[in-house]
Amino acid sequence: MEVVAVDGRLKKCILDLKRKKQALILAHNYQRAEIKEVSDFTGDSLELSRRAAEAGGSLIVFCGVRFMAETAKILNPEARVLLPRSDAGCPMADMVEPFHVASLRAQHPDAAICAYVNSSASVKACVDVCCTSSNALLVVKGLAQGKVIMLPDRNLASWVAKHTEKTIIPFEGHCYVHRKFRASDLVQARRAHPDALIIAHPECDPVVLDLADEVASTSGMLRIAHETGNRELVIATEWGIIEQLKAAFPDKPVYSAGAARTCFNMKKTTAEDVLLALEEDRYPVSLSADVIEAAGKALRLMLELS
């Protein structure tokens, strides 16, 4: 896939306006390269949550998808949070709604309910705690309850279940991008690159994770890449992180496990969208005080446990 750099004039306009408005631009690892080029910080959901919480009352331009911008607003209610593309959503987050949480709580009154950060603000407001792919195991182990409902991603729940003695009750949600990776992709990659380290995201199916050498979040993948010297890497996750790894480690061969997979929602935001967000104050995230308070408890507990 072609890496597109930001036009010099466009980049200057964004950076000048960012300084003028004292804005903080946050970008997820799956964003386009042109977005990362103008961002103040690029990271995974956990890192971005922490950055948003520490940003004070500033203007935050969140380059990601809606649940991420909502999370920033929940953790920093005084900040004005802009989502440059109002239509950048997450199909997985849309798979679970508050009525699902209420039904599960009625069925399992003795269980804690843990929502993956890939969920709406209204869902976060109904659960006990949140987690990300990088801290899910720490969060679950830190809960007092021996039974934990995990939603919406069933694959993350399955991976956590393999690494804890607690009873994990999964919800039947999934990431359409990570479900495209197949066991055959990793088998073929192993044959083509026998000396490579294969790293898969925990949203991949269990049969894929079983064939990987490491299971890690996007930032975990960057850390592992740094620790492995010049060893070849095969990565099973969205193309954005593979692109980032290639840029960060130009001497390290990095391959996608199978065909390159992209998240169309993550790729919606362009540098032009960021400029328009700064110029026209588009599109502000608005949440009720009740949702911010309830969801904030679940997110702050996540940060404490991790």
RAURHU-V655707 format. One record per helix or strand of 3 or more residues. SS is the DSSP state (~ for helix, > for strand). FROM is the first residue (numbers start at 1). LEN is the number of residues. If there is no record, write none. Layout:
# RAURHU-V655707
ss | from | len
SS | FROM | LEN
SS | FROM | LEN
This chain:
# RAURHU-V655707
ss | from | len
~ | 8 | 14
> | 23 | 6
~ | 33 | 6
> | 41 | 3
~ | 45 | 9
> | 59 | 5
~ | 66 | 10
> | 80 | 3
~ | 93 | 3
~ | 98 | 10
> | 112 | 5
~ | 121 | 4
> | 129 | 3
~ | 136 | 7
> | 147 | 5
~ | 154 | 9
> | 167 | 4
~ | 178 | 3
~ | 183 | 10
> | 197 | 4
~ | 206 | 6
~ | 218 | 10
> | 233 | 4
~ | 239 | 10
> | 254 | 3
~ | 271 | 10
~ | 289 | 17
